[in-house]
Amino acid sequence: MEDAGLKVVFSEVLKGFTLVESKNYGKIQVKHFTNFDSAELDIKNKLFYDKAINQGLPSRNDRIEYLLKENIWTEEKNKEILQVKSMLSGLRNSKSKVFLQAHIDNINTQIGENQKKLADLEFEKEELIGFCAENYASRRINEHYMYNAVLNDKGEKLFGAEEFEELEENSLVELIGLYNRSTKKFDSNNLKKISLSPFFTNLFYLCENNAHVFFGKPLVNLTFYQIELFGYARYYKSLMDNSETQVPDDVKEDPEKMVEWFDSTKSARETLEKSKNAGQDGSATSLVG
């Protein structure tokens, strides 16, 4: 995404909502959620789950126990999932300790392969588990999420509770589509890019890492996007403040490259320190690459 697009995303993060155009409802606001909204959804989720159980739907654990008992799914498969997750954790840890780009690229390839393997295993398991109480609760909570997320252009709920319950399927599908399209641009990659962009850092460096000064409200009232953006900004600022060498210009533009560059220079420095011949004046050590 270009700078102009990132500036729009940043302005919406600051406002705490995104303004979109609906074919059926005109201009509507899509609210960015806070921890208070999340807590309310957690309470609702428990109510929906209990309702599903009371109506006879099995829980996820019940289904897994049945699959294991009938040998449809096995403990060996569960162990394989855990092993792949452990492998991914180890690879990510290793990536933070290497300094040659060839090694970083090789580890990235292995991470991609293991992520695909994990996704395939988990998809297979979920298909066998099928529809359970957790799925019902998730579907209902997604609907309730939409009820809270869509507001009119004045910032008030677009629907009353009864009106929302009576919405036709096609209207709900339209609203979900609008919501998904409007929030897609707030992915972690774009928020990382914003946190490194001059139009953001010119403001951020003046707030002395104080979220209240930057956003003008208590931390508990910040939206998840605001918290995530501020967290990335503090993290990257810390990397640059603690770097003993100048960050290359091409690296500054790419958040992932910046983290890899910092980790690799840190690892290279530690390797050089360990490899020095203690007490021998004039000795020298070099690293290829």
C-alpha positions as CSV (number, residue, x, y, z in Angstrom):
1,M,0.0,0.0,0.0
2,E,1.3,3.5,-1.0
3,D,1.8,6.3,1.5
4,A,-1.4,8.0,0.6
5,G,-3.4,4.8,1.4
6,L,-1.5,4.3,4.6
7,K,-2.3,7.9,5.7
8,V,-6.0,7.1,5.2
9,V,-5.7,4.0,7.3
10,F,-3.9,5.9,10.0
11,S,-6.6,8.6,10.1
12,E,-9.3,5.9,10.5
13,V,-7.2,4.3,13.3
14,L,-7.2,7.7,15.1
15,K,-10.9,8.2,14.6
16,G,-11.8,4.7,15.8
17,F,-14.1,3.9,12.9
18,T,-14.3,3.5,9.1
19,L,-16.9,5.2,7.0
20,V,-18.3,3.0,4.2
21,E,-21.1,3.2,1.7
22,S,-23.9,0.6,1.8
23,K,-26.1,-0.1,-1.2
24,N,-29.1,-0.5,1.2
25,Y,-28.3,1.7,4.1
26,G,-26.3,4.6,2.7
27,K,-23.3,5.8,4.7
28,I,-22.5,3.7,7.8
29,Q,-19.7,3.7,10.3
30,V,-17.8,0.4,11.0
31,K,-16.7,0.6,14.6
32,H,-13.3,-0.4,15.7
33,F,-13.6,-2.5,18.9
34,T,-12.1,-1.9,22.3
35,N,-11.4,-4.2,25.3
36,F,-14.8,-3.3,26.7
37,D,-16.5,-4.4,23.5
38,S,-14.5,-7.7,23.6
39,A,-15.6,-8.4,27.3
40,E,-19.2,-7.9,26.3
41,L,-18.8,-10.4,23.5
42,D,-17.2,-12.9,25.8
43,I,-20.2,-12.8,28.0
44,K,-22.5,-13.3,25.1
45,N,-20.4,-16.1,23.8
46,K,-20.8,-18.0,27.1
47,L,-24.6,-17.6,26.9
48,F,-24.7,-18.9,23.3
49,Y,-22.5,-21.9,24.2
50,D,-24.7,-22.8,27.2
51,K,-27.8,-22.6,24.9
52,A,-26.2,-25.0,22.4
53,I,-25.3,-27.5,25.1
54,N,-28.8,-27.3,26.5
55,Q,-30.2,-28.0,23.1
56,G,-28.2,-31.2,22.7
57,L,-25.2,-30.1,20.6
58,P,-22.0,-31.9,21.6
59,S,-19.0,-29.9,22.8
60,R,-15.7,-29.9,20.9
61,N,-14.1,-32.1,23.5
62,D,-17.0,-34.5,23.4
63,R,-16.5,-34.9,19.6
64,I,-12.7,-35.3,20.0
65,E,-13.2,-38.0,22.6
66,Y,-15.6,-39.8,20.3
67,L,-13.2,-39.6,17.3
68,L,-10.4,-41.0,19.4
69,K,-12.6,-43.8,20.8
70,E,-13.7,-44.9,17.3
71,N,-10.1,-44.5,16.0
72,I,-11.3,-42.0,13.4
73,W,-8.7,-39.5,14.7
74,T,-5.6,-40.7,16.6
75,E,-3.3,-39.5,19.4
76,E,-0.5,-39.9,16.9
77,K,-2.1,-37.1,14.8
78,N,-2.4,-34.9,17.9
79,K,1.2,-35.5,18.6
80,E,2.1,-34.6,15.0
81,I,0.3,-31.3,15.3
82,L,2.2,-30.5,18.6
83,Q,5.5,-31.5,16.9
84,V,4.9,-29.2,14.0
85,K,4.0,-26.3,16.3
86,S,7.2,-27.0,18.3
87,M,9.2,-27.1,15.1
88,L,7.7,-23.7,14.1
89,S,8.6,-22.2,17.4
90,G,12.1,-23.6,17.2
91,L,12.6,-22.2,13.6
92,R,11.4,-18.7,14.6
93,N,13.8,-18.8,17.6
94,S,16.6,-19.9,15.3
95,K,15.8,-17.2,12.8
96,S,16.3,-14.5,15.5
97,K,19.8,-15.8,16.1
98,V,21.3,-16.1,12.6
99,F,22.9,-13.2,10.7
100,L,23.5,-14.4,7.1
101,Q,20.7,-13.7,4.6
102,A,21.1,-17.1,3.1
103,H,20.4,-18.7,6.4
104,I,17.4,-16.4,7.1
105,D,15.9,-17.3,3.6
106,N,16.4,-21.0,4.3
107,I,14.6,-20.8,7.6
108,N,11.8,-18.7,6.1
109,T,11.3,-21.5,3.5
110,Q,11.2,-24.1,6.3
111,I,8.7,-22.0,8.2
112,G,6.4,-21.8,5.2
113,E,6.5,-25.5,4.6
114,N,5.7,-26.3,8.3
115,Q,2.9,-23.7,8.3
116,K,1.3,-25.4,5.4
117,K,1.7,-28.8,7.0
118,L,0.1,-27.5,10.2
119,A,-2.8,-25.9,8.3
120,D,-3.5,-29.2,6.5
121,L,-3.5,-31.3,9.7
122,E,-5.8,-28.8,11.6
123,F,-8.2,-28.6,8.6
124,E,-8.4,-32.4,8.5
125,K,-9.1,-32.5,12.3
126,E,-11.8,-29.7,12.1
127,E,-13.6,-31.5,9.3
128,L,-13.9,-34.6,11.4
129,I,-15.0,-32.7,14.5
130,G,-17.9,-31.2,12.5
131,F,-20.5,-28.8,13.9
132,C,-20.5,-28.5,17.7
133,A,-21.5,-26.2,20.5
134,E,-18.5,-24.0,19.9
135,N,-19.3,-23.5,16.2
136,Y,-22.9,-22.5,17.1
137,A,-21.6,-20.0,19.6
138,S,-19.1,-18.7,17.2
139,R,-21.7,-18.2,14.5
140,R,-24.1,-16.4,16.8
141,I,-21.3,-14.2,18.3
142,N,-20.3,-13.2,14.7
143,E,-23.9,-12.0,14.2
144,H,-23.8,-10.1,17.5
145,Y,-20.5,-8.7,16.5
146,M,-22.1,-7.2,13.4
147,Y,-24.9,-5.8,15.4
148,N,-22.4,-3.8,17.5
149,A,-20.1,-2.9,14.7
150,V,-22.4,-1.2,12.2
151,L,-23.5,2.3,13.1
152,N,-25.2,5.1,11.3
153,D,-23.3,8.2,10.1
154,K,-24.0,9.8,13.6
155,G,-22.3,6.9,15.4
156,E,-25.5,5.3,16.7
157,K,-26.5,1.6,16.3
158,L,-27.9,1.1,12.8
159,F,-30.5,-1.4,14.0
160,G,-32.5,-2.1,17.1
161,A,-32.1,-5.5,18.7
162,E,-35.4,-6.9,17.3
163,E,-34.9,-5.2,13.9
164,F,-31.5,-6.9,13.6
165,E,-32.9,-10.3,14.5
166,E,-35.4,-10.0,11.7
167,L,-32.8,-9.0,9.0
168,E,-33.0,-11.1,5.9
169,E,-30.0,-13.3,5.0
170,N,-28.9,-11.2,2.0
171,S,-28.9,-8.0,4.1
172,L,-26.7,-9.7,6.7
173,V,-24.4,-11.0,4.0
174,E,-24.0,-7.5,2.6
175,L,-23.1,-6.0,6.0
176,I,-20.6,-8.8,6.7
177,G,-19.0,-8.2,3.3
178,L,-18.8,-4.5,4.0
179,Y,-17.2,-5.1,7.4
180,N,-14.7,-7.6,6.0
181,R,-13.6,-5.3,3.2
182,S,-13.4,-2.3,5.5
183,T,-11.2,-4.0,8.1
184,K,-8.9,-5.9,5.7
185,K,-6.6,-2.9,5.4
186,F,-5.9,-2.9,9.1
187,D,-3.8,-6.1,8.9
188,S,-0.5,-6.2,10.9
189,N,1.6,-5.6,7.8
190,N,0.0,-2.2,7.1
191,L,0.1,-1.2,10.7
192,K,3.8,-2.1,10.9
193,K,4.4,0.1,7.7
194,I,2.5,3.0,9.3
195,S,4.6,2.7,12.5
196,L,7.7,3.2,10.4
197,S,6.4,5.9,8.1
198,P,7.7,9.5,8.5
199,F,4.1,11.0,8.8
200,F,3.6,8.7,11.8
201,T,7.1,8.8,13.4
202,N,7.1,12.6,13.3
203,L,4.2,12.6,15.7
204,F,5.2,9.5,17.7
205,Y,8.7,10.6,18.6
206,L,7.1,13.7,20.3
207,C,4.9,11.7,22.7
208,E,7.8,10.0,24.7
209,N,6.2,6.5,24.3
210,N,3.1,7.8,26.2
211,A,-0.1,6.4,24.6
212,H,-2.3,8.8,26.6
213,V,-0.4,11.8,25.2
214,F,-0.6,10.4,21.6
215,F,-4.3,9.3,21.5
216,G,-5.6,11.7,24.2
217,K,-7.5,8.9,26.1
218,P,-6.7,6.2,28.7
219,L,-5.1,3.0,27.5
220,V,-8.2,0.9,28.4
221,N,-10.3,3.0,26.0
222,L,-8.1,2.5,23.0
223,T,-9.3,0.3,20.1
224,F,-7.4,-2.8,19.3
225,Y,-5.9,-1.2,16.2
226,Q,-4.7,1.8,18.2
227,I,-3.0,-0.5,20.7
228,E,-1.5,-2.7,18.0
229,L,-0.1,0.3,16.1
230,F,1.3,1.9,19.2
231,G,2.9,-1.4,20.2
232,Y,4.7,-1.7,16.9
233,A,5.9,1.9,17.0
234,R,7.5,1.4,20.4
235,Y,9.0,-1.9,19.3
236,Y,10.6,-0.5,16.2
237,K,11.8,2.6,18.0
238,S,13.4,0.4,20.6
239,L,15.2,-1.5,17.8
240,M,16.6,1.7,16.2
241,D,17.5,3.2,19.6
242,N,19.5,0.1,20.6
243,S,21.2,-0.5,17.2
244,E,24.9,0.2,17.2
245,T,25.0,0.7,13.4
246,Q,22.9,2.9,11.1
247,V,19.9,1.1,9.7
248,P,20.1,1.0,5.9
249,D,17.5,3.1,4.1
250,D,16.0,0.2,2.1
251,V,15.6,-1.8,5.4
252,K,13.7,1.1,7.1
253,E,10.9,0.8,4.5
254,D,10.2,-2.9,5.3
255,P,9.2,-3.9,8.8
256,E,10.0,-7.6,8.4
257,K,13.5,-6.8,6.9
258,M,14.1,-4.4,9.8
259,V,13.5,-7.0,12.4
260,E,15.6,-9.5,10.5
261,W,18.3,-7.0,10.0
262,F,18.4,-6.1,13.7
263,D,18.4,-9.7,14.8
264,S,21.1,-10.6,12.3
265,T,23.4,-7.7,13.4
266,K,22.9,-8.6,17.0
267,S,23.7,-12.3,16.4
268,A,26.8,-11.3,14.3
269,R,28.0,-9.0,17.1
270,E,27.5,-11.8,19.7
271,T,29.3,-14.3,17.5
272,L,32.3,-12.0,17.1
273,E,32.5,-11.4,20.8
274,K,32.5,-15.1,21.5
275,S,35.1,-15.8,18.9
276,K,37.7,-13.3,20.0
277,N,40.9,-14.7,21.2
278,A,40.9,-13.4,24.8
279,G,44.2,-11.9,25.9
280,Q,45.8,-11.9,22.5
281,D,46.6,-8.4,21.3
282,G,46.3,-7.8,17.6
283,S,44.1,-10.8,16.9
284,A,41.2,-10.3,14.5
285,T,38.0,-12.2,13.5
286,S,35.8,-11.8,10.5
287,L,32.5,-13.1,9.3
288,V,31.8,-13.9,5.7
289,G,28.6,-12.2,4.6
